[in-house]
Amino acid sequence: MTRKTETITLIGAGLNGPLLALGLVKRGFRVEVYERRPDMRRVRMSAGRSINLALSTRGIHALTEAGLWQAMQKIVIPMKGRMMHSASSELTFQPYGRNESEVINSISRAELGIALMNAAEAQGVTIHFQRRCTGVNLKTGTLRLRDEAEQERSVDCDVVIGCDGSASAIRGEMLRRSRFNFSQDYLDYGYRELTIPAGSGGEHVLETNALHIWPRGNYMLIALPNVDGTFACILFLPFEGADSFEQLTTRSTVQEFCQSRFPDAVPLMPDLADNFFANPTGTMVTIKCSPWHVKGRALLLGDAAHAIVPFFGQGINCGFEDCTVFLELLDRHGADWERVFEEFEKARKVNTDAIADMAVENFVEMRDHVADPRFLLRKKVELALEAKYPKSFVPKYAMVTFHRVPYAIALKRGQVQDRMLTELCEHMVRVEDLDWSKADHLIRTDLTPLELS
Ligand SMILES: Cc1cc2nc3c(=O)[nH]c(=O)nc-3n(C[C@H](O)[C@H](O)[C@H](O)COP(=O)(O)OP(=O)(O)OC[C@H]3O[C@@H](n4cnc5c(N)ncnc54)[C@H](O)[C@@H]3O)c2cc1C
């Protein structure tokens, strides 16, 4: 491809920024990225960024297209299912998929970010660290940047893409324009990061290939494995009320609360109180907005356009799918930015709205239902139906996680399938009681076969 003279400016070198930058530079564009934080490869980052992510098919597809997935095998751990820890420390394993190829992959956010930045820089992307975007003139493309000494300067840009996450400065600028639609919904829940260290020989002290959950109705603890033998844990709790963060103000209240609620986890966390107070309480928000672009000048992508709550494990998978779709449109239309931006939003908005809604629904499922025997029966029935009708009855979780079925279709078909399951499971006690002729009739009537990728 011939070298383009235009420079594309990206704000944010989190996860979507470097992946998109890599795709653009490979297509012959000059790419400059401005990131407000220091370079995490050189400076130890503050707490609050050590959470693990679950990577699944959409994210893997984008990383494969970028030629990065193979090399990432050494920094991911496949998780085959949920390991539920009951209040009396009993374990129940619930597979995510039909077989061992249907897994989700635990990866450290920092490791993923570093691999992406290294790959982007190796291809010629320039990342400027400690350059905070404080605003942009959306008519002229003049960007305002502040460095670590609080010096402000301006840079003229042809095209600006805001990959600057849920508190996007570029979106903030769009918000001042007329007829910009915007909503943000915070959960009444926050999260804190905790750690389960490796055993004395560097081994995992819980089952390695699982996402561990301690579901407790109104709150939960989860743990994802790291390659160094540790587990990255997240405690999700309401901000206020009974069993909430507002009550956990001292080392002893934290210790007592966790000991009584997660008795098998606490002995594995010798630094529980230190970890708890070292990290801030994170918030979780759903952000929807439109339009995502201003003419051919500026665009939002990833969390900047559509932040979602983390309970479907799709935030970055969705963002990486944004990159896939964006680059496909660029290949189709060339640097006709206005058209590419418009078609990008048209293709993605309906789908990102859908995953935002499904992520909130999944919060209730993870928190309240995963330990419920009726829910577990429905899951078994789902898998039995999928085994018999692999193209027509694909569980919502599988459509979202193991296939690239557009999220909006997954949402719609998921609702139809939910109604079917309610009808089929009504009088069932065991999966063997399934009325196959009724199931066959419902599936043939209400579901068309899917094109699965
Ligand atoms: C607790 C939790 C668990 C999660 N688990 C999962 C999971 O299992 N699977 C999954 O797919 N997703 C998960 N996510 C979501 C995922 O982390 C996000 O979707 C993803 O990080 C979004 O990537 P991004 O590049 O758009 O934004 P970010 O990762 O937020 O990166 C934005 C970057 O922009 C920089 N920046 C911000 N403002 C400016 C500015 N003004 N100037 C310059 N730079 C700026 C920031 O410093 C940052 O580096 C989780 C999120 C949370 C909070």
The ligand as an SDF file (V2000), in Angstrom:
LIG
                    3D

 53 58  0  0  0  0  0  0  0  0999 V2000
  -13.0280   -4.3630   36.9550 C   0  0  0  0  0  0  0  0  0  0  0  0
  -13.0030   -4.4830   35.4550 C   0  0  0  0  0  0  0  0  0  0  0  0
  -12.9140   -5.7460   34.8840 C   0  0  0  0  0  0  0  0  0  0  0  0
  -12.9240   -5.8800   33.4930 C   0  0  0  0  0  0  0  0  0  0  0  0
  -12.8900   -7.1190   32.9480 N   0  0  0  0  0  0  0  0  0  0  0  0
  -12.9310   -7.2670   31.6080 C   0  0  0  0  0  0  0  0  0  0  0  0
  -12.8620   -8.5840   31.0160 C   0  0  0  0  0  0  0  0  0  0  0  0
  -12.7720   -9.6070   31.7000 O   0  0  0  0  0  0  0  0  0  0  0  0
  -12.9200   -8.6670   29.6530 N   0  0  0  0  0  0  0  0  0  0  0  0
  -13.0230   -7.5710   28.8600 C   0  0  0  0  0  0  0  0  0  0  0  0
  -13.0970   -7.7230   27.6320 O   0  0  0  0  0  0  0  0  0  0  0  0
  -13.0680   -6.3180   29.3960 N   0  0  0  0  0  0  0  0  0  0  0  0
  -13.0300   -6.1470   30.7340 C   0  0  0  0  0  0  0  0  0  0  0  0
  -13.0530   -4.8960   31.2780 N   0  0  0  0  0  0  0  0  0  0  0  0
  -13.2180   -3.7400   30.3930 C   0  0  0  0  0  0  0  0  0  0  0  0
  -11.9160   -3.2700   29.7910 C   0  0  0  0  0  0  0  0  0  0  0  0
  -10.9800   -3.0270   30.8010 O   0  0  0  0  0  0  0  0  0  0  0  0
  -12.1670   -2.0030   28.9750 C   0  0  0  0  0  0  0  0  0  0  0  0
  -13.2140   -2.2120   28.0640 O   0  0  0  0  0  0  0  0  0  0  0  0
  -10.9070   -1.6030   28.2050 C   0  0  0  0  0  0  0  0  0  0  0  0
   -9.8460   -1.3190   29.0750 O   0  0  0  0  0  0  0  0  0  0  0  0
  -11.1960   -0.4000   27.2990 C   0  0  0  0  0  0  0  0  0  0  0  0
  -10.0540   -0.1060   26.5580 O   0  0  0  0  0  0  0  0  0  0  0  0
   -9.8070    1.3690   26.0180 P   0  0  0  0  0  0  0  0  0  0  0  0
   -8.4650    1.3160   25.3660 O   0  0  0  0  0  0  0  0  0  0  0  0
  -10.9920    1.8230   25.2280 O   0  0  0  0  0  0  0  0  0  0  0  0
   -9.7810    2.2780   27.3150 O   0  0  0  0  0  0  0  0  0  0  0  0
   -8.7320    2.2320   28.5280 P   0  0  0  0  0  0  0  0  0  0  0  0
   -8.1970    0.8670   28.7460 O   0  0  0  0  0  0  0  0  0  0  0  0
   -9.4170    2.9060   29.6660 O   0  0  0  0  0  0  0  0  0  0  0  0
   -7.5500    3.1370   28.0010 O   0  0  0  0  0  0  0  0  0  0  0  0
   -7.6980    4.5310   27.8240 C   0  0  0  0  0  0  0  0  0  0  0  0
   -6.3130    5.1580   27.8480 C   0  0  0  0  0  0  0  0  0  0  0  0
   -6.4570    6.5420   27.5670 O   0  0  0  0  0  0  0  0  0  0  0  0
   -5.6720    7.2830   28.4730 C   0  0  0  0  0  0  0  0  0  0  0  0
   -6.2950    8.5960   28.6120 N   0  0  0  0  0  0  0  0  0  0  0  0
   -7.4610    8.9090   29.2220 C   0  0  0  0  0  0  0  0  0  0  0  0
   -7.7370   10.2240   29.1230 N   0  0  0  0  0  0  0  0  0  0  0  0
   -6.7120   10.7670   28.4370 C   0  0  0  0  0  0  0  0  0  0  0  0
   -6.4070   12.0910   28.0380 C   0  0  0  0  0  0  0  0  0  0  0  0
   -7.2260   13.1050   28.3380 N   0  0  0  0  0  0  0  0  0  0  0  0
   -5.2660   12.3060   27.3450 N   0  0  0  0  0  0  0  0  0  0  0  0
   -4.4190   11.2880   27.0300 C   0  0  0  0  0  0  0  0  0  0  0  0
   -4.6630   10.0030   27.4210 N   0  0  0  0  0  0  0  0  0  0  0  0
   -5.7860    9.7530   28.0980 C   0  0  0  0  0  0  0  0  0  0  0  0
   -5.6940    6.4770   29.7580 C   0  0  0  0  0  0  0  0  0  0  0  0
   -4.6030    6.7740   30.5980 O   0  0  0  0  0  0  0  0  0  0  0  0
   -5.6400    5.0480   29.2070 C   0  0  0  0  0  0  0  0  0  0  0  0
   -4.3260    4.5850   29.0490 O   0  0  0  0  0  0  0  0  0  0  0  0
  -13.0170   -4.7320   32.6770 C   0  0  0  0  0  0  0  0  0  0  0  0
  -13.0840   -3.4550   33.2430 C   0  0  0  0  0  0  0  0  0  0  0  0
  -13.0630   -3.3310   34.6250 C   0  0  0  0  0  0  0  0  0  0  0  0
  -13.1460   -1.9580   35.2360 C   0  0  0  0  0  0  0  0  0  0  0  0
  1  2  1  0
  2  3  1  0
  2 52  2  0
  3  4  2  0
  4  5  1  0
  4 50  1  0
  5  6  2  0
  6  7  1  0
  6 13  1  0
  7  8  2  0
  7  9  1  0
  9 10  1  0
 10 11  2  0
 10 12  1  0
 12 13  2  0
 13 14  1  0
 14 15  1  0
 14 50  1  0
 15 16  1  0
 16 17  1  0
 16 18  1  0
 18 19  1  0
 18 20  1  0
 20 21  1  0
 20 22  1  0
 22 23  1  0
 23 24  1  0
 24 25  2  0
 24 26  1  0
 24 27  1  0
 27 28  1  0
 28 29  2  0
 28 30  1  0
 28 31  1  0
 31 32  1  0
 32 33  1  0
 33 34  1  0
 33 48  1  0
 34 35  1  0
 35 36  1  0
 35 46  1  0
 36 37  1  0
 36 45  1  0
 37 38  2  0
 38 39  1  0
 39 40  1  0
 39 45  2  0
 40 41  1  0
 40 42  2  0
 42 43  1  0
 43 44  2  0
 44 45  1  0
 46 47  1  0
 46 48  1  0
 48 49  1  0
 50 51  2  0
 51 52  1  0
 52 53  1  0
M  END
$$$$
